[in-house]
Amino acid sequence: MALEGGREEIISGLTILRVGESINSIYVVPYAGVNPENGNQLFINQQGK
């Protein structure tokens, strides 16, 4: 099963349409805190780093 145009997911802002999940699930990147050296936000990537 696929969405319009053969895509498996459609990301729109903070929501995602993905085959097999609830409609308009929340789509956010895991937050890891703040870099104490420069104040930049830190996020966790797909490899968990």
Backbone as XML, in Angstrom:
<?xml version="1.0"?>
<chain id="A" units="angstrom">
  <residue number="1" name="MET">
    <atom name="N" x="0.843" y="-1.175" z="0.000"/>
    <atom name="CA" x="0.000" y="0.000" z="0.000"/>
    <atom name="C" x="0.892" y="1.243" z="0.000"/>
  </residue>
  <residue number="2" name="ALA">
    <atom name="N" x="0.475" y="2.262" z="-0.708"/>
    <atom name="CA" x="1.241" y="3.506" z="-0.777"/>
    <atom name="C" x="0.285" y="4.694" z="-0.819"/>
  </residue>
  <residue number="3" name="LEU">
    <atom name="N" x="0.827" y="5.837" z="-0.545"/>
    <atom name="CA" x="0.051" y="7.077" z="-0.609"/>
    <atom name="C" x="0.066" y="7.618" z="-2.023"/>
  </residue>
  <residue number="4" name="GLU">
    <atom name="N" x="-0.549" y="8.760" z="-2.220"/>
    <atom name="CA" x="-0.602" y="9.417" z="-3.526"/>
    <atom name="C" x="0.781" y="9.505" z="-4.151"/>
  </residue>
  <residue number="5" name="GLY">
    <atom name="N" x="0.884" y="9.202" z="-5.410"/>
    <atom name="CA" x="2.150" y="9.286" z="-6.131"/>
    <atom name="C" x="3.129" y="8.180" z="-5.778"/>
  </residue>
  <residue number="6" name="GLY">
    <atom name="N" x="2.665" y="7.129" z="-5.095"/>
    <atom name="CA" x="3.528" y="6.011" z="-4.753"/>
    <atom name="C" x="4.412" y="6.254" z="-3.536"/>
  </residue>
  <residue number="7" name="ARG">
    <atom name="N" x="4.236" y="7.399" z="-2.871"/>
    <atom name="CA" x="5.070" y="7.703" z="-1.703"/>
    <atom name="C" x="4.627" y="6.887" z="-0.499"/>
  </residue>
  <residue number="8" name="GLU">
    <atom name="N" x="5.553" y="6.628" z="0.430"/>
    <atom name="CA" x="5.235" y="5.905" z="1.644"/>
    <atom name="C" x="4.959" y="6.837" z="2.815"/>
  </residue>
  <residue number="9" name="GLU">
    <atom name="N" x="5.375" y="8.112" z="2.702"/>
    <atom name="CA" x="5.104" y="9.069" z="3.766"/>
    <atom name="C" x="5.030" y="10.480" z="3.209"/>
  </residue>
  <residue number="10" name="ILE">
    <atom name="N" x="4.243" y="11.321" z="3.876"/>
    <atom name="CA" x="4.128" y="12.731" z="3.526"/>
    <atom name="C" x="4.319" y="13.522" z="4.816"/>
  </residue>
  <residue number="11" name="ILE">
    <atom name="N" x="5.354" y="14.361" z="4.865"/>
    <atom name="CA" x="5.642" y="15.179" z="6.034"/>
    <atom name="C" x="5.138" y="16.584" z="5.770"/>
  </residue>
  <residue number="12" name="SER">
    <atom name="N" x="4.370" y="17.121" z="6.728"/>
    <atom name="CA" x="3.820" y="18.460" z="6.597"/>
    <atom name="C" x="3.911" y="19.158" z="7.950"/>
  </residue>
  <residue number="13" name="GLY">
    <atom name="N" x="4.906" y="20.011" z="8.102"/>
    <atom name="CA" x="5.092" y="20.692" z="9.383"/>
    <atom name="C" x="5.469" y="19.706" z="10.471"/>
  </residue>
  <residue number="14" name="LEU">
    <atom name="N" x="4.638" y="19.609" z="11.506"/>
    <atom name="CA" x="4.907" y="18.691" z="12.614"/>
    <atom name="C" x="4.128" y="17.387" z="12.514"/>
  </residue>
  <residue number="15" name="THR">
    <atom name="N" x="3.457" y="17.157" z="11.390"/>
    <atom name="CA" x="2.690" y="15.926" z="11.238"/>
    <atom name="C" x="3.208" y="15.110" z="10.059"/>
  </residue>
  <residue number="16" name="ILE">
    <atom name="N" x="2.905" y="13.818" z="10.106"/>
    <atom name="CA" x="3.333" y="12.914" z="9.043"/>
    <atom name="C" x="2.197" y="11.952" z="8.720"/>
  </residue>
  <residue number="17" name="LEU">
    <atom name="N" x="2.002" y="11.703" z="7.456"/>
    <atom name="CA" x="1.120" y="10.638" z="6.987"/>
    <atom name="C" x="2.037" y="9.513" z="6.537"/>
  </residue>
  <residue number="18" name="ARG">
    <atom name="N" x="1.931" y="8.354" z="7.181"/>
    <atom name="CA" x="2.805" y="7.233" z="6.845"/>
    <atom name="C" x="1.950" y="5.972" z="6.813"/>
  </residue>
  <residue number="19" name="VAL">
    <atom name="N" x="2.180" y="5.148" z="5.815"/>
    <atom name="CA" x="1.437" y="3.905" z="5.670"/>
    <atom name="C" x="1.598" y="3.077" z="6.944"/>
  </residue>
  <residue number="20" name="GLY">
    <atom name="N" x="0.473" y="2.641" z="7.526"/>
    <atom name="CA" x="0.500" y="1.791" z="8.702"/>
    <atom name="C" x="0.457" y="2.532" z="10.024"/>
  </residue>
  <residue number="21" name="GLU">
    <atom name="N" x="0.435" y="3.869" z="10.006"/>
    <atom name="CA" x="0.363" y="4.651" z="11.237"/>
    <atom name="C" x="-0.909" y="5.482" z="11.254"/>
  </residue>
  <residue number="22" name="SER">
    <atom name="N" x="-1.210" y="6.067" z="12.423"/>
    <atom name="CA" x="-2.386" y="6.915" z="12.549"/>
    <atom name="C" x="-2.267" y="8.135" z="11.638"/>
  </residue>
  <residue number="23" name="ILE">
    <atom name="N" x="-3.402" y="8.620" z="11.169"/>
    <atom name="CA" x="-3.412" y="9.814" z="10.321"/>
    <atom name="C" x="-2.887" y="10.999" z="11.121"/>
  </residue>
  <residue number="24" name="ASN">
    <atom name="N" x="-2.018" y="11.791" z="10.497"/>
    <atom name="CA" x="-1.441" y="12.994" z="11.097"/>
    <atom name="C" x="-0.729" y="12.740" z="12.425"/>
  </residue>
  <residue number="25" name="SER">
    <atom name="N" x="0.094" y="11.701" z="12.461"/>
    <atom name="CA" x="0.932" y="11.448" z="13.631"/>
    <atom name="C" x="1.908" y="12.605" z="13.785"/>
  </residue>
  <residue number="26" name="ILE">
    <atom name="N" x="2.312" y="12.888" z="15.025"/>
    <atom name="CA" x="3.279" y="13.963" z="15.267"/>
    <atom name="C" x="4.663" y="13.486" z="14.836"/>
  </residue>
  <residue number="27" name="TYR">
    <atom name="N" x="5.368" y="14.334" z="14.111"/>
    <atom name="CA" x="6.672" y="14.004" z="13.558"/>
    <atom name="C" x="7.687" y="15.028" z="14.053"/>
  </residue>
  <residue number="28" name="VAL">
    <atom name="N" x="8.508" y="14.639" z="15.020"/>
    <atom name="CA" x="9.525" y="15.530" z="15.561"/>
    <atom name="C" x="10.839" y="14.774" z="15.729"/>
  </residue>
  <residue number="29" name="VAL">
    <atom name="N" x="11.916" y="15.509" z="15.810"/>
    <atom name="CA" x="13.235" y="14.937" z="16.001"/>
    <atom name="C" x="13.525" y="14.872" z="17.495"/>
  </residue>
  <residue number="30" name="PRO">
    <atom name="N" x="14.048" y="13.738" z="18.009"/>
    <atom name="CA" x="14.357" y="13.654" z="19.435"/>
    <atom name="C" x="15.383" y="14.714" z="19.857"/>
  </residue>
  <residue number="31" name="TYR">
    <atom name="N" x="15.107" y="15.376" z="20.959"/>
    <atom name="CA" x="15.924" y="16.471" z="21.474"/>
    <atom name="C" x="16.902" y="15.939" z="22.512"/>
  </residue>
  <residue number="32" name="ALA">
    <atom name="N" x="18.168" y="16.354" z="22.427"/>
    <atom name="CA" x="19.201" y="15.858" z="23.341"/>
    <atom name="C" x="19.687" y="16.916" z="24.321"/>
  </residue>
  <residue number="33" name="GLY">
    <atom name="N" x="19.191" y="18.145" z="24.225"/>
    <atom name="CA" x="19.595" y="19.192" z="25.153"/>
    <atom name="C" x="20.328" y="20.325" z="24.461"/>
  </residue>
  <residue number="34" name="VAL">
    <atom name="N" x="21.190" y="21.003" z="25.236"/>
    <atom name="CA" x="21.909" y="22.175" z="24.741"/>
    <atom name="C" x="23.403" y="21.956" z="24.882"/>
  </residue>
  <residue number="35" name="ASN">
    <atom name="N" x="24.158" y="22.344" z="23.865"/>
    <atom name="CA" x="25.612" y="22.275" z="23.913"/>
    <atom name="C" x="26.093" y="23.341" z="24.899"/>
  </residue>
  <residue number="36" name="PRO">
    <atom name="N" x="26.759" y="22.937" z="26.001"/>
    <atom name="CA" x="27.169" y="23.918" z="27.009"/>
    <atom name="C" x="28.260" y="24.878" z="26.524"/>
  </residue>
  <residue number="37" name="GLU">
    <atom name="N" x="28.971" y="24.508" z="25.467"/>
    <atom name="CA" x="30.046" y="25.360" z="24.960"/>
    <atom name="C" x="29.550" y="26.532" z="24.133"/>
  </residue>
  <residue number="38" name="ASN">
    <atom name="N" x="28.473" y="26.303" z="23.338"/>
    <atom name="CA" x="28.022" y="27.382" z="22.444"/>
    <atom name="C" x="26.519" y="27.679" z="22.514"/>
  </residue>
  <residue number="39" name="GLY">
    <atom name="N" x="25.762" y="26.903" z="23.297"/>
    <atom name="CA" x="24.333" y="27.152" z="23.444"/>
    <atom name="C" x="23.471" y="26.608" z="22.322"/>
  </residue>
  <residue number="40" name="ASN">
    <atom name="N" x="24.067" y="25.917" z="21.339"/>
    <atom name="CA" x="23.278" y="25.346" z="20.242"/>
    <atom name="C" x="22.447" y="24.161" z="20.727"/>
  </residue>
  <residue number="41" name="GLN">
    <atom name="N" x="21.286" y="23.982" z="20.111"/>
    <atom name="CA" x="20.447" y="22.835" z="20.429"/>
    <atom name="C" x="21.092" y="21.574" z="19.872"/>
  </residue>
  <residue number="42" name="LEU">
    <atom name="N" x="20.902" y="20.450" z="20.580"/>
    <atom name="CA" x="21.429" y="19.163" z="20.146"/>
    <atom name="C" x="20.265" y="18.207" z="19.896"/>
  </residue>
  <residue number="43" name="PHE">
    <atom name="N" x="20.344" y="17.442" z="18.813"/>
    <atom name="CA" x="19.292" y="16.503" z="18.465"/>
    <atom name="C" x="19.900" y="15.124" z="18.242"/>
  </residue>
  <residue number="44" name="ILE">
    <atom name="N" x="19.102" y="14.083" z="18.412"/>
    <atom name="CA" x="19.548" y="12.715" z="18.225"/>
    <atom name="C" x="19.247" y="12.307" z="16.781"/>
  </residue>
  <residue number="45" name="ASN">
    <atom name="N" x="20.262" y="11.771" z="16.083"/>
    <atom name="CA" x="20.065" y="11.365" z="14.685"/>
    <atom name="C" x="19.533" y="9.925" z="14.612"/>
  </residue>
  <residue number="46" name="GLN">
    <atom name="N" x="19.378" y="9.412" z="13.413"/>
    <atom name="CA" x="18.815" y="8.081" z="13.210"/>
    <atom name="C" x="19.713" y="6.980" z="13.777"/>
  </residue>
  <residue number="47" name="GLN">
    <atom name="N" x="20.993" y="7.248" z="13.947"/>
    <atom name="CA" x="21.911" y="6.271" z="14.520"/>
    <atom name="C" x="21.940" y="6.355" z="16.051"/>
  </residue>
  <residue number="48" name="GLY">
    <atom name="N" x="21.145" y="7.236" z="16.641"/>
    <atom name="CA" x="21.073" y="7.369" z="18.084"/>
    <atom name="C" x="22.181" y="8.201" z="18.704"/>
  </residue>
  <residue number="49" name="LYS">
    <atom name="N" x="22.854" y="9.003" z="17.866"/>
    <atom name="CA" x="23.969" y="9.829" z="18.362"/>
    <atom name="C" x="23.612" y="11.293" z="18.338"/>
  </residue>
</chain>
